[in-house]
Structures are given as structure tokens and as C-alpha cells.
């Protein structure tokens, strides 16, 4: 840590991000982070109930279509 800033080194951040995203986008999958859990339905509720400027999600982020 430098000046109370945590520095995390990652070899391939896009690949790591995709590995975290993929299970969450399956409708039947529940992902756990410590004591917290999330599912695709949670993300859809966020889109529906919370202003976009607070979460930054797009429907395309959740309902991903293969190209």
C-alpha cells in the first residue's frame, strides 16, 4: 500500500471480470460474495427500481446476446 491506497495487480482484468460476470448472468445461478448473495433477478430489479445514474447498468449488460 502506498499512501493508504491498495494496489492490486491483475494479469488479465478483462478475463477475470468475464469470469465473475458469466455465472451471474445465468437465470438459475446464485453467486455468493462472503455473506452476500446475488442473482440475475437481483440485477433486473436494480434496473427496474433504481435510477441508472446510481448503478450504471444497461439492460444489454444483463441480457447478453452472443454476436
PyMOL CGO cylinders between C-alpha atoms (Angstrom):
from pymol import cmd
from pymol.cgo import CYLINDER

trace = [
    CYLINDER, 0.00, 0.00, 0.00, 1.19, 3.45, -0.89, 0.3, 1, 1, 1, 1, 1, 1,
    CYLINDER, 1.19, 3.45, -0.89, -0.42, 6.44, 0.85, 0.3, 1, 1, 1, 1, 1, 1,
    CYLINDER, -0.42, 6.44, 0.85, -3.23, 4.16, 2.15, 0.3, 1, 1, 1, 1, 1, 1,
    CYLINDER, -3.23, 4.16, 2.15, -4.08, 3.10, -1.41, 0.3, 1, 1, 1, 1, 1, 1,
    CYLINDER, -4.08, 3.10, -1.41, -4.45, -0.60, -2.10, 0.3, 1, 1, 1, 1, 1, 1,
    CYLINDER, -4.45, -0.60, -2.10, -2.80, -1.66, -5.34, 0.3, 1, 1, 1, 1, 1, 1,
    CYLINDER, -2.80, -1.66, -5.34, -3.98, -4.90, -6.92, 0.3, 1, 1, 1, 1, 1, 1,
    CYLINDER, -3.98, -4.90, -6.92, -2.04, -6.41, -9.80, 0.3, 1, 1, 1, 1, 1, 1,
    CYLINDER, -2.04, -6.41, -9.80, -4.01, -8.48, -12.31, 0.3, 1, 1, 1, 1, 1, 1,
    CYLINDER, -4.01, -8.48, -12.31, -2.57, -10.16, -15.37, 0.3, 1, 1, 1, 1, 1, 1,
    CYLINDER, -2.57, -10.16, -15.37, -5.80, -10.07, -17.39, 0.3, 1, 1, 1, 1, 1, 1,
    CYLINDER, -5.80, -10.07, -17.39, -8.53, -7.91, -15.78, 0.3, 1, 1, 1, 1, 1, 1,
    CYLINDER, -8.53, -7.91, -15.78, -10.98, -8.35, -18.68, 0.3, 1, 1, 1, 1, 1, 1,
    CYLINDER, -10.98, -8.35, -18.68, -10.77, -12.14, -18.40, 0.3, 1, 1, 1, 1, 1, 1,
    CYLINDER, -10.77, -12.14, -18.40, -11.20, -12.02, -14.61, 0.3, 1, 1, 1, 1, 1, 1,
    CYLINDER, -11.20, -12.02, -14.61, -14.19, -9.68, -14.97, 0.3, 1, 1, 1, 1, 1, 1,
    CYLINDER, -14.19, -9.68, -14.97, -15.81, -12.01, -17.50, 0.3, 1, 1, 1, 1, 1, 1,
    CYLINDER, -15.81, -12.01, -17.50, -15.29, -14.99, -15.17, 0.3, 1, 1, 1, 1, 1, 1,
    CYLINDER, -15.29, -14.99, -15.17, -17.15, -13.08, -12.45, 0.3, 1, 1, 1, 1, 1, 1,
    CYLINDER, -17.15, -13.08, -12.45, -19.91, -11.93, -14.81, 0.3, 1, 1, 1, 1, 1, 1,
    CYLINDER, -19.91, -11.93, -14.81, -20.79, -15.21, -16.54, 0.3, 1, 1, 1, 1, 1, 1,
    CYLINDER, -20.79, -15.21, -16.54, -22.24, -17.16, -13.57, 0.3, 1, 1, 1, 1, 1, 1,
    CYLINDER, -22.24, -17.16, -13.57, -24.28, -14.15, -12.51, 0.3, 1, 1, 1, 1, 1, 1,
    CYLINDER, -24.28, -14.15, -12.51, -25.97, -13.92, -15.91, 0.3, 1, 1, 1, 1, 1, 1,
    CYLINDER, -25.97, -13.92, -15.91, -27.42, -17.44, -15.70, 0.3, 1, 1, 1, 1, 1, 1,
    CYLINDER, -27.42, -17.44, -15.70, -31.04, -17.17, -14.55, 0.3, 1, 1, 1, 1, 1, 1,
    CYLINDER, -31.04, -17.17, -14.55, -30.73, -20.19, -12.23, 0.3, 1, 1, 1, 1, 1, 1,
    CYLINDER, -30.73, -20.19, -12.23, -27.37, -19.33, -10.65, 0.3, 1, 1, 1, 1, 1, 1,
    CYLINDER, -27.37, -19.33, -10.65, -26.86, -17.62, -7.29, 0.3, 1, 1, 1, 1, 1, 1,
    CYLINDER, -26.86, -17.62, -7.29, -23.45, -16.07, -6.69, 0.3, 1, 1, 1, 1, 1, 1,
    CYLINDER, -23.45, -16.07, -6.69, -22.09, -15.62, -3.16, 0.3, 1, 1, 1, 1, 1, 1,
    CYLINDER, -22.09, -15.62, -3.16, -19.61, -12.93, -2.04, 0.3, 1, 1, 1, 1, 1, 1,
    CYLINDER, -19.61, -12.93, -2.04, -18.88, -13.59, 1.62, 0.3, 1, 1, 1, 1, 1, 1,
    CYLINDER, -18.88, -13.59, 1.62, -22.22, -13.27, 3.46, 0.3, 1, 1, 1, 1, 1, 1,
    CYLINDER, -22.22, -13.27, 3.46, -23.91, -11.64, 0.45, 0.3, 1, 1, 1, 1, 1, 1,
    CYLINDER, -23.91, -11.64, 0.45, -25.62, -13.27, -2.50, 0.3, 1, 1, 1, 1, 1, 1,
    CYLINDER, -25.62, -13.27, -2.50, -26.82, -12.05, -5.88, 0.3, 1, 1, 1, 1, 1, 1,
    CYLINDER, -26.82, -12.05, -5.88, -28.69, -13.43, -8.86, 0.3, 1, 1, 1, 1, 1, 1,
    CYLINDER, -28.69, -13.43, -8.86, -29.72, -12.27, -12.31, 0.3, 1, 1, 1, 1, 1, 1,
    CYLINDER, -29.72, -12.27, -12.31, -33.12, -11.38, -10.85, 0.3, 1, 1, 1, 1, 1, 1,
    CYLINDER, -33.12, -11.38, -10.85, -31.42, -9.03, -8.38, 0.3, 1, 1, 1, 1, 1, 1,
    CYLINDER, -31.42, -9.03, -8.38, -29.77, -7.22, -11.29, 0.3, 1, 1, 1, 1, 1, 1,
    CYLINDER, -29.77, -7.22, -11.29, -33.08, -6.96, -13.14, 0.3, 1, 1, 1, 1, 1, 1,
    CYLINDER, -33.08, -6.96, -13.14, -34.70, -5.47, -10.01, 0.3, 1, 1, 1, 1, 1, 1,
    CYLINDER, -34.70, -5.47, -10.01, -31.91, -2.92, -9.79, 0.3, 1, 1, 1, 1, 1, 1,
    CYLINDER, -31.91, -2.92, -9.79, -32.59, -1.89, -13.40, 0.3, 1, 1, 1, 1, 1, 1,
    CYLINDER, -32.59, -1.89, -13.40, -36.30, -1.60, -12.68, 0.3, 1, 1, 1, 1, 1, 1,
    CYLINDER, -36.30, -1.60, -12.68, -36.25, 0.16, -9.29, 0.3, 1, 1, 1, 1, 1, 1,
    CYLINDER, -36.25, 0.16, -9.29, -33.08, 2.29, -9.13, 0.3, 1, 1, 1, 1, 1, 1,
    CYLINDER, -33.08, 2.29, -9.13, -32.07, 5.21, -11.34, 0.3, 1, 1, 1, 1, 1, 1,
    CYLINDER, -32.07, 5.21, -11.34, -29.40, 4.39, -13.92, 0.3, 1, 1, 1, 1, 1, 1,
    CYLINDER, -29.40, 4.39, -13.92, -27.15, 7.21, -12.70, 0.3, 1, 1, 1, 1, 1, 1,
    CYLINDER, -27.15, 7.21, -12.70, -26.81, 5.31, -9.41, 0.3, 1, 1, 1, 1, 1, 1,
    CYLINDER, -26.81, 5.31, -9.41, -25.85, 1.90, -10.83, 0.3, 1, 1, 1, 1, 1, 1,
    CYLINDER, -25.85, 1.90, -10.83, -24.63, 2.43, -14.41, 0.3, 1, 1, 1, 1, 1, 1,
    CYLINDER, -24.63, 2.43, -14.41, -26.07, -0.86, -15.65, 0.3, 1, 1, 1, 1, 1, 1,
    CYLINDER, -26.07, -0.86, -15.65, -27.63, -1.31, -19.06, 0.3, 1, 1, 1, 1, 1, 1,
    CYLINDER, -27.63, -1.31, -19.06, -30.16, -3.98, -19.98, 0.3, 1, 1, 1, 1, 1, 1,
    CYLINDER, -30.16, -3.98, -19.98, -27.57, -5.23, -22.51, 0.3, 1, 1, 1, 1, 1, 1,
    CYLINDER, -27.57, -5.23, -22.51, -25.18, -5.86, -19.59, 0.3, 1, 1, 1, 1, 1, 1,
    CYLINDER, -25.18, -5.86, -19.59, -27.63, -8.36, -18.11, 0.3, 1, 1, 1, 1, 1, 1,
    CYLINDER, -27.63, -8.36, -18.11, -29.37, -9.81, -21.17, 0.3, 1, 1, 1, 1, 1, 1,
    CYLINDER, -29.37, -9.81, -21.17, -26.20, -10.53, -23.16, 0.3, 1, 1, 1, 1, 1, 1,
    CYLINDER, -26.20, -10.53, -23.16, -26.65, -11.81, -26.70, 0.3, 1, 1, 1, 1, 1, 1,
    CYLINDER, -26.65, -11.81, -26.70, -23.91, -13.75, -28.49, 0.3, 1, 1, 1, 1, 1, 1,
    CYLINDER, -23.91, -13.75, -28.49, -22.55, -11.95, -31.52, 0.3, 1, 1, 1, 1, 1, 1,
]
cmd.load_cgo(trace, "trace")
